[in-house]
Amino acid sequence: MSRLENYVLKAYNKPIRECSDAELYRVLLDLVKDLGDGLPKHTTKKKLYYFSAEFLIGKLLSNNLLNLGIYDEVNNELIANGKSLLDIEEAENEPSLGNGGLGRLAACFMDSITTLGINGDGIGLNYHFGLFQQVFKHNNQLAVPDPWITEESWLNRNERRYQVKFKDYTFTSTLYDIDVFGYHHDKRNRLRLFDLESVTGDIIEEGTIHFDKSNIEENLTLFLYPDDSDHAGNLLRIYQQYFMVSNGAQLIIDEALDRGSNLRDLADYAVIQINDTHPALVIPEMVRLLTERGLSFDESVEIVRNMTAFTNHTILSEALEKWPMSDLDEVIPEIAKIIRRLDEKMKAEFPGNHAVAIIDGHGRAHMAHMAIHYGFSINGVARLHSDILKDTELRHFYDIYPDKFNNKTNGITFRRWIMDANPELADTLDSLISPEWRDTADLKPLLEYKDDKAVITKLRAVKFNNKLRLKKHLKTSQGVDINEHSIIDIQIKRIHEYKRQQMLALYIIHKYFDIKNGNVPKTPITILFGGKAANAYTIARDIIHMILTLSQIIDNDPEVSPHLKVVFVENYNVTHAQYLIPAADISEQISLASKEASGTGNMKFMLNGALTLCTMDGANVEIAERVGQENIYTFGRDSQDIVNLYATNGYNAPDYYYRDRIKPLVDFILSPGMLYLGDEERLRRLHHDISTKDYFMALIDLEEFIDVKEKMYADYEDHDNWSRRTLINIANAGYFSSDRTINDYNRDIWHLEQEHQDIKE
Ligand SMILES: *Cc1c(COP(=O)(O)O)cnc(C)c1O
């Protein structure tokens, strides 16, 4: 009897074919957890702790089966019994532990860390309701809780407890672990997610994500990034961050002591990577814990400096956290005291250098500054981004610590983003270039087939099947019908002005006019958006409203709808992404140059055979370098132009708004049809913003964007050449494997023992 049959029989006393998908899910969960329990633990002396406010891990069942090497065995057995793994995975809730690129990066990294045989855990919080679940109603985004924790989750309760002391409370934490399995690797790591037992969803107002922000005991781990537009919201963010890092720091010390550390040598036992500034309070907390255990302040500071590294993810000033010292005093006075001492120490070393102060003239503590002074490494996440940090945003730090600065271009795990999300393409690659790429991420041998007509045709057939799969998925998930024979053109990412979803919307208006004028596209076009807007970010919600309203106008217009369809995918998450990306022909990466630190969506699309339409921003620059200008579509001002424009206040929106090709597009937002279907206040506010302020310069590159898009659609009509260029993109995606990224982190920053090392490039 097979392992699966055995489990099924024990649990339900019936054969596989008589079980429901939910029953099979439960059995597979148990089977995987038991297999995990049987794996050996890491025994190396030094261990990595990856601190992150989010881990956007996606559903885990099929990925765990893949990494444990039993995917095919289980899948085949299920098929033989009339079952499908894809259907069974419907029973799994996607964990609401993250929200965007930064959290997805942390998830890819955990997969690669484990696959490379590195001893390393992720440290975070066990949010009960995530960011929120996005629901569309009357063309508006509504936010409701996104519950995911059930009996059948991947969480394993751990018996560890820690005391976390705030000014007004002392909490006893609970800890949940989620096993992380490496591909072809037998040692597992864990996500360590801290929680508080007294937290309850009962305090949330029905149908909203509002709750009493001052009720810390009951709200602490309810939501990721709770609304911080008022004082109580700011304090709650500090409560969350400190709760995460205090637990994490205590865990590090305990585990190091267990492995034989005497604390003075702690930096030989642990290295901390801080993913963005949210976990930066781990620095003063670790100093506090070490001094409490009898080390001097200066000695503790040096230990912490030698074990902490910081990853910067943004140059957007709004996202660089600065906490008023008065807020820190209100929540964690002991930590505030240590931050003041760290600030004094640094000011004594660099007298008069105000640009690098931790506490500024307004009494605000800059978390990034603290992490740079009191860590040994700071990295950006794509080459261009790291250069901008050195030359512009953090140049005063680069002047004093040139050796701390380094670049680590982001990556994505090929296990999830091709093997799991696009099995047909993965199998095709196996048969063309041998399955070795699954371990090495080396796809270059595919280039040999770039002029092979049969291979090109096969790639197009795979793309078509993925479009069919997406069609079915969208039909069941939101009742939408898309044309599988259309060009699939996708922009999926957080809704933010700098990501310029407005530009693609304005292009759609252009296309709408064009079709009304009788210029019908040869192949129909489907443009898909996905992404959440922060609930308090009004203009971002206005953008969603505009796109949903526009989509309705097009659907209602029989002249246009056969040729153009616009879909806003509701509640974009990893599950949707795994259907969307393999089906895409066009990957929209149109941020305002200099503002997108790296992007990782761009890498997933490339790997899955979409052609990129992009500004020269973030990792797009490195993608363009690898595929060559003839296999990518770039447009727009470059980052240097944009940095200069900001420095000189050189952009004036009306200069662009009044242009003949632009004004009618922007004004369509206030057309009678839009106002009839839409919310006048939202549409007017958006129109006013774009035509007068346009802080992220959506209009500056619009004309060029329209021209390049037209060229791209025209080029699509040469099907063979298009597919040939998708092959070249796939073949050059190997560099963007997160195994390569993690290899770089380990070589330059962590210096941990590594059991697997077969990374190309
Ligand atoms: C990859 C990914 C992101 C990040 O996308 P970018 O285009 O890099 O911003 C966000 N959300 C999900 C669900 C993802 O899979």
The ligand as an ORCA input file, in Angstrom:
! r2SCAN-3c Opt
* xyz 0 1
  C       5.851     39.174     -6.976
  C       4.679     39.677     -6.266
  C       4.602     41.024     -5.904
  C       5.663     42.022     -6.274
  O       5.402     42.531     -7.576
  P       6.174     43.804     -8.151
  O       5.686     43.913     -9.549
  O       7.622     43.511     -8.071
  O       5.754     44.959     -7.311
  C       3.476     41.465     -5.229
  N       2.477     40.630     -4.927
  C       2.502     39.324     -5.277
  C       1.353     38.457     -4.941
  C       3.607     38.808     -5.952
  O       3.635     37.509     -6.280
*
